[in-house]
Amino acid sequence: MASGCMVKYTEEMINSFLSREACCSLCRRMFNTILKQIEIVRDGEASRNLDVIETIGLLAGDIINSCRCDGGRLVAEQVISILRDNMGDFAAHIENRVCPSAECPQLVIAPCQAACPAGIDVPNYVALVGEGRYEEALDLIREDAPLPGVLGRVCEHPCTGHCVRGRVDSPIAICALKRLAYDKGAAGSRPPTPPERKYGEKIAVVGSGPAGLSAAYFLAKRGYGVTVFEAMSEPGGMLAYGIPPYRLPRQVLREEIAYIKAMGVEFRLNTPISGNYDIDALKKEGYASIFLSSGAWEGSKPKIPNLDKFKGVYDGVSFLRTVNKELLGEAVDEKIAVEGRKVVVVGGGNVAIDAARVSLRLGAREVRIVYRRTREEMPALREEIAAAEKEGVILEYLVSPVNVGGEEGHVRYVECVRNALSEPDQSGRRKPVPLMDSEYRIEADAVIFATGQQPILTYIKGKLLVTLVDIAQRRIMVKNPLTMETSQPGVFSGGDSVTGPATVIMAIAAGKRAAAGIDAYLRDRILLVDVNKEKRRSKTLIPVTGMEKARPSLVDYDRLYLAERKNTFEEITGAVSEEAALAEARRCLRCDICISCGRCVDNCRTHIKVNAIRLGYINGGDGAESDFKRPEESCIGCGTCYVNCPTGAITLEDKDKFRELRMCGTLMSRLELVECQVCGQTFATAKHLDFVNANIKGRFGQEHRKIICPDCTPKVLFENTYRIKANI
């Protein structure tokens, strides 16, 4: 079977058969009807149900039963085989308006949206923010993620790394615009109307971290009753107990959870699922399905000597949890004491950066991060690393701890070795290799190992200590990544308890996927598509000039850093201004509409030979120029780019004796139209006619003397010919 888009392959296979003219009239007619149905699927115009697939199958069956030529019968059998074996491919085109192989131009997802684990419709919400339509932008984000205010502050924003604008100058500040959408939109919006309770089944969600909150939100939207069980006294999971409030203000998190509660979701706090109150007990209480999202709450330390001998040695997760509990006014087993001390943090992720910055806020005299690789390999967010340096955190790279030492039962130093990086391995990553005789000591009164964390899965064991779902490497196993169902029917899982420590947006995506899986399980349906890969229609295009499109970003993260708060737990990063947000949205290339196929560039340069369109980013940005202002000077308004654009990204409008060509809303050219000297209608730009005349000058014995439109040309030619013959 061929690879790639099976919708396109089926269409090409039928067209190839029909072109051979070896078919009877009956199968030709019916195959043409099938092709019309496939065209609807290919262009994303099918109704969002699978009726069209059934129609194609029935037509193919009729061909098998009625065709008078063997060839048609064989092709129809192939069509049915393709439908049977590739139902997911067809379903993605129909239900999600997505071509998984990115071969159908209308159904290609923008790279930013494709990179988002939850599939947030980035281009459309960016445009809505750019028009000041914050509530609409917020509603659009909430179609794919229930925590826009949280994500606008702590999302790892993989979308930014895939932003095509980054090939031109700098990526769109997507995350900053998401935060502005929340800050402005939530302030003026009303609480949500609870969705209609469509189904009688109750769903239990274990854990109220981002995965659990997401599953609860999307299940409530689908019409289910949902109860969230949380062991802690505050909902939010690691959002509440892992991320410091200077990055994620607790008020924002509480507002987001209140929104989910307003949708009818019930929260039971201080209610751990453990002991006799286990998964089986939840089932006996009448919960028809269960989602496990207990997170990864156990910190890990490297296997080096003496870690358990001295006080003042922490793991990063426990350190942050204790501090956050204190900030929430909760009792803790042991207070964190780093005031006036030298703190060494081991690790390079966001937990390490958070632990270091929290230590400074708790009054540490000196805070130093040691990381075994270089700054380029650090997994922490770039802006978080920069903020840590602003606040005085010292970073040492290519350093690994090998021992700790102390006196009187308290840690006093960390023994380290220096590293060099090896050649890249098969995965492309370089390993740190200790250098001979490079040992040295770093003075330390507290050491925080932010080197990993693990799920705590003891609650998975039932009363007979039998594991109720399959576990491997201390993680819950899911047998179907589309639905997140575990080995036990009706029990689903997602988030860090499945992946290990990952990102907030990945956990949200898992909860959203599990909600779809639970719904399919309870409604006895087979889930064929990934709910996190869906293309929506364009909602708005901002009309901008080439100058505005070419403008560099006005979003300066350094200026958003509020240095006066660096010694407090108040939010440390400010919001972008509305002026900067408007300008930023106008820089967006709208890759949901323009798929960078390059046809406009090729036609303009090669066939028309004007070279008015220069979009270097369509070739990966390898030194090629992207000039958004050039079309205003060079475009002749011929419309060839418009005619050959497969997605409609380029538009042409003749109005008020001018022709406007736009690309995704950006004005390419506005040129004066000329009138036909016969009928008086405008039909081409003066610049285009000048270009044509310059190219044909002298080739036909005389220059053009009249400006005549294509409709009038045959009539004029006939009259001229008649006169010539009459004179003869």
N, C-alpha and C positions, 0 to 999 in steps of 0.2 A: 504494500500500500504506500502511496506517496506521502511525503512529509509536508509540513506547512499547512496552510488553511484548506480544510477539506471542503468548505463551501465553495471557494474559488476553484478547487480541483474538480469538483462535481460539475460546475458550470462549464469549465474548459473541456471536460470529457464529453459532455453532451454536445457542445458546439462542434467539437472535432468530429463526432459521429455524423452530425447533420451536414457538415461541410462535404462529406464524402458522397452525398446524394445516393446512398445505398439503402435508403429506408423507405418504407411504404408511407402513403399519405396519412394513414391513421396515427402511426407512432410519431411522425414529424409534427403533426398538429398537437399531440399530447405532450411531446417533449418541449415544444415551444411554450406550452402552458406551464410546465415545470420550470422552465427557465425564467418565466415571469415571477414565479414564487421565489426562486433562488435569488433573483435580483432584489426583491424586497428584503430578504434576509441579509444579503451582502451589504445593502445600504442602511441597515438598521431601521427599516421602516415597518417591520412586522409587529403586529400586536404582541404584547409581552406575555404570550402563552405559546405553547408548543403546537397549536392547531395547524400552523403552516407546515410543520414537519409531517404531521399526519396526512395532510393534503398531498404533499409530495409523494409520500409512501403509497397512498391509495392510487394516485395517477400512475406511478410506476407499476403497481400491481395490475392495473387495467391494461397497461401496455403488454405485460407478460401474458395476460389472458387473451388479449384481442389482436395483438400485432401479427401481421401477415409476413413479416420478414424476420429471419433469425437474428440479424444484427441488433435490431431494436430491442428484442427480448433479452439479449445478453447485456446490453447497456442498462436496461431497466433493472435487471438483477444486481448489477454493480451498484446502482443508485441505492437500492434497498440495503445492500451490504454496508455501504458507506454510512448510511443513516444509523444503522444498528450499532456499528463499531465506533462511531464518532459523534454520538448524541451530545456529548458535552461541548464539542466545538460548535455545533449548530445552536445549542441552547445559549451559549455565551453570546453569540451574535444576536439572538432574539431577546433574551431576558436582560442581558447586561449591556447590549449595544457595544460589544467589544469583540474584536478579532484577535484571538490569543496569539496568532502568528504575525499580527500587525501588517497583513497584506491587503486588507480592505480599507482604502483611504478614509472613508467616513467613520470608521470604527477603531481608529488608532488613539490610544490614550496618551495624553501629554506626559513627557518624562517625569515631571514633578509628581503628578498623580500616580503614575506607575510605581514610583519609588516609595510612595507613602504606604506603609503596611495596611492602613485602614482605608486606603483609596479615597481620601478626602479630595473633593473637587476643587483643587487649588486655583486653576485659572479663573473660574467663575467667581469664587469668593474674593479673590484679589481684585477683580474688576468691580465688584459691588462695593468693596471698601473704597476703591478709587473714586467712586461716585458718591461716597458718603452715605450709602444705603446699608448702615451697620446692622440693623436688625435682620434684614434680608440675608446679609452675609453670614450672620450668626446662625440663622435657621438653616442655611445651606450646609455649614460646617456640621451642625448637629444631625444632619441626615446620615453622617458617617462616623461621628465621634461625639460622645456625650460630654466631654470635658474640654471645651474650647479655651476656657480661661486658664486651665492648668497647662494645656499644650502650648498656649501662647507664651508660657513662661519657662517650661522645663522640657519641651519636646526636643529630641535630638536632631530634628529636622533633616532627615535624609533627602527630602525633596530638594533642599537647597543645593546639595552636592550634585544633583542631576539637572539643575536648572540650565537650560540652553543659553540663557542670557550670560551665564558665566563664561561662555566661549567668546563673548564680545568684550565685556569689561568685568562686571561683578554680578553675581546672582541676585535675583529679586529677594528682598528681605521678607520671605514668606511668613516666617514665624512671628515677626514683629507686627505684620499686618493682621495675623490671626488674633494676637493679643488686643490690638486696637478694636477689632470687630467685637470682641467680648466686652472690653471696658466701656465702649460707647453703646453697643447694642443691648447688653444686659441691663444697663442703667435705665433704659426707656421701655423695656419689654415687660409684659405681664407674665405671671406664672403660667405654666402650660396647662391646658385643659387635659385632665386625665383621659387617656385613650379609652375607647369602649372596651369593656371586658367581653371579648368574643368567645372565649373558651373557659370551660370549667376547671381544667387542670391547674394545679399549683406547682410552681417551680421553686426549688431551694437552691440558693447560691451560697457557697461556702467561701467566705472571704470578701472584704469590701475594698480591695485594691482596685487598680484601674481595670483589670480583666473582669473582676466580679461586678463592678459598677457598670461596665459596658454591657455585659451579658444581661444584667437586670434591666437596664434602660431599653435595650432592643427587644427583649422579651415583653416588657410592658407595652412598648409600641405595637407589638404584634397582637396584643390583646390577652396576655396571660397574667395571672396573679403571681407575684414574685415576692419571696421573702429572702432577705440577705442575712446570713448568720456571721457575726463578727466577734472574734475573741477579745478584742481590745475595747476600751471604753469610748473611743472616738472612731468613726468610720473613715476610710480612706487608705487603709493599709500603709504601704511604704510612702504614699503621698503625704500622709500625716506623720508617720514615725520615722521616715528615712530622709526625706528632703527637707532641708532647713527652711524656716519661714522667710528668710531674707531672699530666697529664690522663689518660694511658693507661699504667699501669704495665706494664713489659715482661713481668713475671711473668704477669699476666692474659692478655696476648696469647699468650705461649708456651703457657700451659695450654689455651687455646682451640685453638691449632694442634695441640697434642698430642692433643686429643680427635679432631680430624679425621684425624690420622695413625693413631690407634687404629682408625679405621673402614676402614683398609686403603689410604688414599691415600699414594702415594709422592711424596716431594719431592726434586727434583734442584736443589741450590743452586749458585751460581756457574756457571750454565749458561744464558747468554744465547742467544736464538734470533736469529741474525744470520749474515751472510755465507753460507758454504756450508751452515750448519746452519739451514735455513729451513723454511717450511711444507711445501714439497715433500719435504724430507728427513724430516720427521716422518711424512709419509704413507708414505714408503718403509720406515720403521721399523715400519710396521704399525699406526699409529694410525688408527682408523676415522673419527674426527672430532676436530676441534681447536677449542678455545675461546680466543680472543685477548682478554686482559684486562691489557694492558701499562700501563694507567694514563696519567697526564699528568704527566710528570717534568720537563718543560722549563719553567722560569720565564720570564715575559715582563716586559719593562720598557716604560714609555711612550716615545713618540717625542719626547723632548726633548733639547736639545743637551748635549754634553759628558759623557754618561753613561759613555762608554768611556775618557775621558781620565784619570780619577782612581781610585786605589785606595780601598777602603772603600765601594764601591757594590755592593750585592748584589741579587739577586732573592730573593723570600721563600722559594720552594721550595728553591733551592740552599742558602740560609742554613740552613734547618731540617734539610735532609738532611746537611749537613756537621756540624752540632752533634750530631745523633742518631748519626751514624757514630762520632764521637768518644766519645759516651756508651756506645756498644756496644763500644768498644775496637778499632774498625777504623781503618786508616790513612786519612788524608785528604790531598788535594793541597795544600790551604792552610788553615791554622788560622784560625778566626774570632777576631778581636782587637777586642773592644769594651770591655774592662775600663777603667774610669775615663774613658770617652768619652761624648760626647753622641750619642744615636742618634735618628734620625728615621725612622719607618716610614710608608710611604705606602700607604693602602688601608683598607678597612672590613670585610673578611671575617675568618673565623676564622684564616686564615694570618697576617694582619696582627696580630691579637691575640696569636697564639702567638709570632710573631717579637718582639713588644714584650716580652712576659713572659719569654721566654727571654733576651733581652738583659739584662734586670735581673738574672736569675740568673747571668749571666756577668760581672756586676760593672759594668755600665754606670752612669755617673754620673747620667745623665738620659735618659729615653726619652719620646718624644713621637710620637703618631699624628696624622697629618693626613688628613682625609677630605673629599672634595669635596661631599658632601651633609650632611644633618643626622643626628643620632643615630637618629631614627626610621627613616631609610632604610638604616642600617648592616645588612648581611646577617649579621654575626656574631651568635652566640647572646647573648641578653640577659645570661645569667649569666656568660658569659666577659667581656663588656664590664665588668660590675660588678666582677668579680674583678681585672681589669687596673687599674681605678681604685683598688681597695683596695691594690694593690701599688705604687701611685705612678706609674703611666703617665699622662701628660698627654694629653688628647684635644682636638684642635682641629677644629672642623667648618666646613664651607663653605670649604674651602681646597684649592687645586690647585697642585702644583709645576709650574713652567715652565722651570726651569733649575737646574743645580748649578754650584758654583764651588769652587776650591781653590787650593792652593799646594804647590809641591814634589811634585807628582804625587799629592797626597792630597786627598780631598774635605774642604771646610771649611764649606760652607753650602749650603742649599737655598733657591732663590728661588721664592716662591709668590705667588699672587694670591687674593684673597677672592672668593667667589661669592655669588650669589643664585639661588634656585630659580625656574625658569620655571613657567608654568601647566602642569597635567598634560597630557601628550600622549595619543594614542589608547590607549596601553597603560596609562594612568593614572599613569605615573611622571613626576616633574618633573626636568628637566635642570638641571645647574649652569651658570649663566651668569656669566662673569668680570665683575667690577665695574671700571669705569674707574679708573685711577690708584690701584689698591689693592695694588700690588706691595710686598712686604717680604721680608726674609731671616730664615731660622731657622738659627742656628748648629748645625753638625752635623759630627762626626768620622766618622760612618758613616750611610749611607742605605740602607734596605731597601725595595725596591719590591715590595709584596705585591699586585700589580695583575693577576694572572692567570697561567695556566699552560697548556701545550699538550702533547698526546701526541707522543711521538717514534716515528714510524712508518717509519723507514728499513728496519727488518727485514722490512717487508711486501713489499719488492721482491725478486724472485727472482734467479737467477744472471744472467739476461739483462736485469736492471734493469727488468723488467716488473712493474708492480704486480699482486699476486696477488689482491687484493680491492679493491672500489671504495672510493675515498676522496674526500671532499669537505670543503673548509675544514679540512684537517688532522685529520679525524676519520674513523674507519672507518664506512662506511655499512651499515646492516642493512636488508634488503629486507622483512623480516617482523618487526614489533615483538612479536608473540606468541611467536616462536621465537628471535629474535635471530640468524637465519641471515644471512650475508653474501651477496655476489654469487657466491661460489664454493661449490658444494654441499658440505655437510659441514663447512664452516668457519663458526663462530659467533663473535660478539663481544659485549662488554658492559662496563659501567663507564665510567671517564673517557675511555677510548680511543674511545668512541662518543659520549658526551654532552659531552665536555670536563669540566673540573673540576666535580664535583657533590658529593653527600653519600655518607657511608658506607652508609646504609640504601638509597639508590638503587642503589648498586653491588651490594649484597647481593641486592636484588630482581632486578637484571639477570642475575646468576649463577644464581639460582633459576629464572628464566624460561628461560634458555639450557639448563639441565639438562633441563627438560621438552622443549624443542625438539630437543635432541640425541637424547633417548630416542625421540621421535616419528619423527625422521629415520631412526634405525637400525632401528626396528621397523616402518617403512613405514606410519605412521599420520599422519592429518591432525590437527593440534592445533587445537581449536575454542575453547578457553577459556583465560583468563588464570589461571595457577596462583597468582597473587598476589591473587586475589579469590575467597576461599572462606569460607563461613560454617559454623562448627562448632556443634554443639548445646551448650546450656548445661551446664556441668560442675558448677557449684555456685552456690547463692544464699546469701549470708550473712544470717541473720535479724537484723534491726536494728530499733531503735525510731525513731520520727520524730525524737526528740531527737538521736540519734546521726547520723541522716541530715543533719540541719540543721547539725551541728557544722562550724565552719570548719576549714580545713586546719591540721594540726600540723607540716607539713613546712616548715621555715624554711631556705632555702638559705643565708642569711647565717650561720646557726649551724653549718651543715655545712662552711663554709670554715675550714680549719685554718691560721690566720694564722702560727703558729709555724714552718710549713714554707715560707713564701713565698720564702725565699732558697735553697731546695733544689730538687732535681728529684724529691723524694718526692711521692706523691699528695697533692694539695692539697684535695680534697673528700672529706669523710667520708660514710659511709653513714647512711641514716635509721635510727632506732631501730625495733625491732619494734613497740613501742607506737604510734608515729606511723604506721607502715605499716598496722597494723590499723585505726586510726581513718580513715586515708586511703581504704582499700579500702571502708569502710562509707559513704563519701561518694559512691561511684560510682553513677550513675543507671541502670546496666545497659541502655544503649541498644541492646544486641544483642537484648533481649527487648521493652522498651518503645520503640516507634518514634516516640513523640511525635505520634501521630495526633490526640490531643485528644478522642477520643470519650468518655472517662470524665469529662472536665471538662464537656463540652457536655451530656451526659445529666444529670449531677448538678446543674448550674446551671439548665439550660433546661427539662428534662422533669420532674425530681423537685423542683426548686426548693429544694434544700438548700444548694448551693454549698459542699460540704464539701471539695472537691478544688481546690486552687489550685496550678497548675503553670505559672507564667508563662513558663518556658523553652520550652514547646512552641510559643509564638508568636514565638520568636526573642529573648525576654527584653527586649522593648521597653518597659521600665518596669513590666511586669506582675509581680505578686508570686508568688513560689514559697514556699509555706508547708507544710513537711513535717509540722508538728505539728498543723495545723488539723483533719485528719480524726479525730484522737483525741477532739476536743471536739465536732465537728459531725456526723460520720458517723452515719447512722441504721441502717446495716447492711442496707439494702434489697437489695444485690447487683446493682443495675442496671449499675454499672461493670464488674463481673465478667462479667455476661452479654454485654455489648457489646464487650468487649476482643477485638480480632481476633488477638492473638498469645498469649493466655494469660498476659500479664504480671501480671494481677491474679488472685489466687486467693482462694477462699472455702472455709473449713473450719468445720463445726459439730462441736464436741468438748467434752465435759464441761460441757454446758449453756451454752457460750459460742460465739459466732461470731467468727472471726478473718478479717479481710480484709487481705491483704498485696499490695503492689505491688513486684514484683521482690525479694521477701524483706523489704521494709520494712513493719512493722506499721502499717496505717492505723487500724484500730480493733479493739477486743475488747469485744464487747457481750453482755450476758446474754440468753439465749434464754427464751422463754415456752413453756409446755406447753399443748397442746390439752386443754380441759376434757372432751372426749369420749373421745379415744383415749390421751391422756397423752404423745404424742410432741411433741418440740420442733420448731418450724417457722418462727419469726420472732423478731426481737429485740423486746424490750419497747419500746425506743426507736422502732423502726419502727411498731409498733402504736399507740403514743402519737401519733406523727406522723400516721398515717392517721386515727385517731379525731378528732384536733384539726381535720383538714381536712374531715371529713364530718359533724361534730357538727351535729345539728339538721336535716340535709338530708333525712332519711328518716323524720322524725316521732318517732324515738326514738333514744336512744343504745344502742350495743352493750352487751349485758349479759353475753355469754359470749365467751370466747376460743376460737375454733374454727379448726382447720387447714383448708386447702383441700380435703383428701381427705374430711373429715367434713362439710363444709358442704352438699353436695347431699343427703346422708342426713338431716341435721337439718332442712333446708328442706322436704324431702318429708314428714317426720314432722309438722312444724308445720302444713303445708298440710292434711294428712290430719285433724289434730285440729280445725282450724278448720272444715273441711267437716262433720266428724262432729257438732260442736256445732250447726251450722246445721240 
